[in-house]
Amino acid sequence: MNIVASEKLQKMSSSIFQEVADQKQKALKNGIDVIDLSVGSPDFAPPAFVVEALAEAAMDRSKYGYTLKGIPEFNEAVSYFYKQRYGVELNPASEVIQLMGSQDGLAHLAMAVINPGDYVLVPDPGYPIYEASVTIAGGNIYPMPLLEENRFLPQLDEIPLVVLKKTKLMIISYPGNPVTALADRSFFQEVVRFAKKHDILVLHDFAYSELIFDNNPQISFMSMPGAKEVGIEFNSLSKTFNMAGCRIGYAVGNEQALAILASLKSHIDYGVFYPIQKAAITALTSDFSFLQSQVREYEKRRDALISGLSKGGWQAAKSPATMFVWAKIPSGWTSRRFAFELIDSKGVAVIPGDAFGKLGEGYVRIALVQPSERLSEAAERIQEFLRETQV
């Protein structure tokens, strides 16, 4: 019996994250000490009070059934968090939906709103699930170039009208992944006007909302006048509170879009484990001092890595946000060759930029998921690698 993957699945490229993981295992077997800066999974633990809330709720043996959806207290906690952190008023009953992590919602939204032949505007470079979700839904992808000379913002006026007439959804993300750029209020206001003019739903991925450095402002797309009329925003507790394995997140904004997404989810899942919801509620309604200390630690890590790389002559850009550095590699390399030879030679694992789209070529994404001392060591190994290879 020969079982063949669907045509949609065959259109999708293999996971670069798995390829890098395989290369990492190969290096470990060869006795190389690997510093893994590839996957963006926080190495920090959740706050103690969150773990305590999870443990306490897990002792209630009456709470091991299906939750089906977010309990009311969760939606209220999200509304509280958005009001306190971003100045956004949300109706917890209709403008908040719980997700099994933001990746879950990102994967499902296109399935919920896209028909075959519809176009979706997707950032290039962009997080892989954006493009994958559209492919699974049978939609057409129109890449929006994110170029350094444009501050990594898409040039909306350059998108052909013939494409816009068939476009149903636009995906943006600031702070971004892998490109760590920030958007200002004027750009978000432009997006609202653009979406209204062309009748396009906006999906804003805001997963790194609490990892913004150097006192830059935290700007939720939902804080823009008219944003709820045209868009929804995805957020997560994975990066903010280091609850990545708990798989809990949420989307907020346009009531109609959220109701459609909720309808699809009702056919797919049965809700997040009750104790995890209780832990998330505790996190979202805390005093937020944990977030302030955490962002300072990420800034320290970023500075240690950038400083170490600059000593070796690699002037990587200083990320204004997220848990990544989006670094333009020295000339003479392809992203993939650079990444794989770096693992083999020096045991430093990074993700090649072309994994995030054609315009990611020439870059690598480096995750700040190791202590500062380890990042400084990684920078020293990279210096040695560049000296020894000099293309």
RAURSUL-V887707 format. One record per residue. N is the residue number from 1. SS is DSSP state (helix for helix, strand for strand, loop for the rest). PSI is psi in radians with two decimals (999 if undefined). D_CENTER is the distance of its C-alpha to the mean C-alpha in whole Angstrom. Layout:
<<N SS PSI D_CENTER> <N SS PSI D_CENTER>>
This chain:
<<1 loop 2.26 39> <2 loop 1.90 36> <3 loop 2.16 33> <4 loop 2.41 31> <5 loop 2.68 27> <6 loop 2.78 27> <7 helix -0.63 27> <8 helix -0.76 23> <9 helix -0.63 22> <10 helix -0.43 24> <11 loop -0.30 22> <12 loop 2.42 19> <13 loop 2.81 19> <14 loop 2.72 19> <15 loop 2.06 16> <16 helix -0.50 16> <17 helix -0.66 14> <18 helix -0.67 18> <19 helix -0.75 20> <20 helix -0.68 19> <21 helix -0.70 19> <22 helix -0.72 23> <23 helix -0.63 23> <24 helix -0.78 23> <25 helix -0.64 25> <26 helix -0.75 27> <27 helix -0.70 27> <28 helix -0.71 28> <29 helix -0.47 31> <30 loop 0.15 32> <31 loop 0.27 32> <32 loop 2.32 30> <33 loop 1.99 28> <34 loop 2.26 24> <35 strand 1.87 22> <36 strand 1.87 18> <37 loop 0.61 16> <38 loop -1.17 14> <39 loop 2.41 11> <40 loop 1.04 9> <41 loop 2.06 11> <42 loop 2.42 12> <43 loop -0.10 16> <44 loop 2.68 17> <45 loop 2.76 19> <46 loop 2.80 18> <47 loop 2.59 21> <48 helix -0.67 24> <49 helix -0.47 25> <50 helix -0.75 22> <51 helix -0.71 23> <52 helix -0.71 27> <53 helix -0.68 26> <54 helix -0.81 25> <55 helix -0.73 28> <56 helix -0.79 30> <57 helix -0.57 29> <58 helix -0.34 29> <59 loop -0.25 32> <60 loop 1.79 33> <61 loop -0.06 34> <62 loop -0.07 34> <63 loop 0.58 31> <64 loop 0.22 30> <65 loop -3.09 30> <66 loop 2.44 28> <67 loop -0.37 26> <68 loop -0.77 25> <69 loop -3.06 23> <70 loop 2.33 22> <71 loop 2.66 25> <72 helix -0.66 26> <73 helix -0.54 25> <74 helix -0.86 22> <75 helix -0.66 21> <76 helix -0.64 24> <77 helix -0.71 22> <78 helix -0.77 19> <79 helix -0.73 21> <80 helix -0.80 22> <81 helix -0.79 19> <82 helix -0.62 18> <83 helix -0.78 22> <84 helix -0.71 22> <85 helix -0.59 19> <86 helix 0.01 19> <87 loop 0.50 22> <88 loop 2.23 21> <89 loop 2.26 23> <90 loop 2.47 22> <91 loop 1.94 25> <92 loop -0.43 24> <93 loop -0.49 26> <94 loop -0.28 24> <95 loop 0.27 21> <96 strand 2.35 19> <97 strand 2.38 18> <98 strand 2.53 17> <99 strand 2.76 14> <100 loop 1.10 14> <101 loop 2.63 11> <102 helix -0.50 8> <103 helix -0.69 8> <104 helix -0.86 12> <105 helix -0.69 12> <106 helix -0.66 10> <107 helix -0.57 12> <108 helix -0.40 15> <109 helix -0.79 15> <110 helix -0.69 16> <111 helix -0.55 19> <112 helix -0.49 20> <113 helix -0.24 21> <114 loop 2.35 21> <115 loop 2.72 25> <116 loop 2.29 26> <117 loop -0.38 26> <118 loop 2.56 24> <119 strand 2.57 22> <120 strand 2.26 18> <121 strand 2.07 17> <122 strand 2.32 14> <123 strand 2.49 13> <124 strand 1.91 14> <125 loop 2.67 12> <126 loop 2.83 9> <127 loop 2.31 6> <128 helix -0.55 9> <129 helix -0.42 9> <130 helix -0.97 10> <131 helix -0.70 13> <132 helix -0.70 14> <133 helix -0.66 14> <134 helix -0.72 16> <135 helix -0.78 19> <136 helix -0.65 19> <137 helix -0.17 20> <138 loop 0.25 23> <139 loop 3.05 21> <140 strand 2.41 22> <141 strand 2.28 19> <142 strand 1.92 20> <143 strand 2.37 18> <144 strand 1.92 17> <145 strand 2.30 18> <146 loop 1.78 16> <147 loop 2.54 19> <148 helix -0.68 19> <149 helix -0.28 23> <150 helix 0.37 21> <151 loop 0.50 19> <152 loop 0.57 16> <153 loop 2.41 16> <154 loop 2.52 17> <155 loop 1.62 21> <156 helix -0.54 22> <157 helix -0.13 25> <158 helix -0.05 25> <159 loop 2.18 24> <160 loop 2.48 27> <161 helix -0.61 29> <162 helix -0.54 30> <163 helix -0.76 26> <164 helix -0.55 25> <165 loop -0.37 28> <166 loop 0.09 26> <167 strand 2.34 23> <168 strand -0.40 22> <169 strand 2.47 18> <170 strand 2.33 16> <171 strand 2.24 12> <172 strand 2.83 11> <173 loop 1.98 8> <174 loop 2.10 9> <175 loop 2.56 9> <176 loop 2.96 7> <177 loop 2.07 5> <178 loop -0.39 8> <179 loop 2.15 10> <180 loop 0.45 10> <181 loop 2.82 12> <182 loop 2.64 13> <183 loop 2.59 15> <184 loop 3.08 18> <185 helix -0.59 20> <186 helix -0.64 22> <187 helix -0.79 19> <188 helix -0.64 18> <189 helix -0.66 22> <190 helix -0.71 22> <191 helix -0.73 20> <192 helix -0.83 21> <193 helix -0.77 25> <194 helix -0.79 23> <195 helix -0.70 22> <196 helix -0.73 25> <197 helix -0.69 28> <198 helix 0.12 26> <199 loop 0.98 25> <200 loop 2.33 22> <201 strand 2.33 19> <202 strand 2.28 16> <203 strand 2.02 13> <204 strand 2.09 10> <205 strand 1.99 7> <206 loop 0.57 7> <207 loop -0.39 5> <208 loop 0.54 7> <209 loop -0.47 10> <210 loop 0.17 12> <211 loop 1.11 11> <212 strand 2.26 13> <213 loop 2.99 16> <214 loop 0.55 20> <215 loop 0.40 21> <216 loop 2.62 19> <217 loop 2.60 18> <218 loop 1.93 16> <219 loop 1.93 16> <220 loop 2.39 15> <221 helix -0.56 15> <222 helix -0.24 17> <223 helix -0.13 20> <224 loop 2.38 21> <225 loop 2.25 24> <226 loop -0.09 24> <227 helix -0.66 20> <228 helix -0.38 21> <229 helix -0.44 23> <230 helix -0.15 21> <231 strand 3.00 17> <232 strand 2.75 15> <233 strand 2.30 12> <234 strand 2.43 9> <235 strand 2.99 9> <236 strand 2.73 9> <237 loop 0.00 11> <238 loop -0.88 10> <239 loop -0.64 9> <240 loop -0.77 11> <241 loop 0.25 14> <242 loop 0.71 13> <243 loop 0.64 14> <244 helix -0.75 12> <245 helix -0.24 15> <246 helix -0.40 16> <247 loop 1.23 14> <248 loop 2.34 14> <249 strand -2.84 12> <250 strand 2.84 13> <251 strand 2.56 13> <252 strand 2.79 16> <253 strand -2.31 18> <254 loop 2.11 21> <255 helix -0.74 23> <256 helix -0.78 24> <257 helix -0.72 20> <258 helix -0.64 19> <259 helix -0.67 23> <260 helix -0.77 22> <261 helix -0.72 19> <262 helix -0.65 21> <263 helix -0.77 24> <264 helix -0.78 22> <265 helix -0.52 21> <266 loop -0.34 24> <267 loop -0.10 25> <268 loop -0.81 22> <269 loop 3.01 22> <270 loop 0.42 24> <271 loop 2.88 22> <272 loop 2.47 20> <273 loop 2.27 23> <274 helix -0.84 25> <275 helix -0.59 25> <276 helix -0.68 21> <277 helix -0.74 21> <278 helix -0.69 24> <279 helix -0.71 22> <280 helix -0.70 19> <281 helix -0.76 21> <282 helix -0.74 23> <283 helix -0.85 20> <284 helix -0.34 19> <285 loop 0.30 23> <286 loop -3.09 23> <287 loop -0.04 24> <288 loop 0.12 21> <289 helix -0.53 23> <290 helix -0.71 21> <291 helix -0.65 18> <292 helix -0.75 20> <293 helix -0.59 21> <294 helix -0.75 18> <295 helix -0.58 16> <296 helix -0.65 20> <297 helix -0.70 19> <298 helix -0.67 16> <299 helix -0.76 18> <300 helix -0.75 21> <301 helix -0.78 19> <302 helix -0.82 18> <303 helix -0.66 21> <304 helix -0.75 23> <305 helix -0.84 21> <306 helix -0.75 21> <307 helix -0.76 25> <308 helix -0.70 26> <309 helix -0.68 25> <310 helix -0.54 27> <311 helix -0.50 30> <312 loop 0.10 30> <313 loop 0.05 29> <314 loop 1.86 26> <315 loop 1.39 25> <316 loop 2.55 21> <317 loop 2.52 19> <318 loop 1.94 18> <319 loop 2.29 15> <320 loop -0.12 15> <321 strand 3.05 12> <322 loop -3.04 9> <323 loop 0.47 10> <324 strand 2.80 10> <325 strand 2.22 13> <326 strand 1.76 13> <327 strand 2.24 17> <328 strand 2.14 20> <329 loop 2.76 22> <330 loop 2.65 26> <331 loop 2.65 28> <332 loop -0.14 29> <333 loop 2.68 26> <334 loop 2.72 24> <335 helix -0.75 20> <336 helix -0.74 21> <337 helix -0.76 25> <338 helix -0.85 23> <339 helix -0.80 21> <340 helix -0.64 23> <341 helix -0.54 26> <342 helix -0.70 24> <343 helix -0.87 24> <344 helix -0.71 27> <345 helix -0.76 29> <346 helix -0.02 27> <347 loop 0.52 25> <348 strand 2.08 22> <349 strand 2.11 19> <350 loop 2.97 16> <351 strand 2.21 14> <352 strand 2.45 16> <353 helix -0.48 15> <354 helix -0.17 16> <355 helix -0.31 14> <356 helix 0.16 12> <357 loop 2.86 15> <358 helix -0.65 18> <359 helix 0.03 18> <360 helix -0.17 16> <361 loop 2.41 19> <362 loop 0.01 21> <363 strand 2.86 17> <364 strand 2.65 16> <365 strand 2.20 13> <366 strand 2.11 14> <367 strand 2.39 12> <368 loop 0.97 14> <369 loop 0.50 15> <370 loop 2.72 18> <371 loop 2.78 21> <372 helix -0.70 22> <373 helix -0.70 25> <374 helix -0.62 24> <375 helix -0.66 21> <376 helix -0.68 25> <377 helix -0.72 26> <378 helix -0.73 23> <379 helix -0.68 24> <380 helix -0.71 28> <381 helix -0.68 27> <382 helix -0.68 26> <383 helix -0.80 29> <384 helix -0.74 31> <385 helix -0.79 29> <386 helix -0.66 30> <387 helix -0.69 33> <388 helix -0.46 34> <389 helix -0.56 33> <390 loop 1.56 33> <391 loop 999 33>>
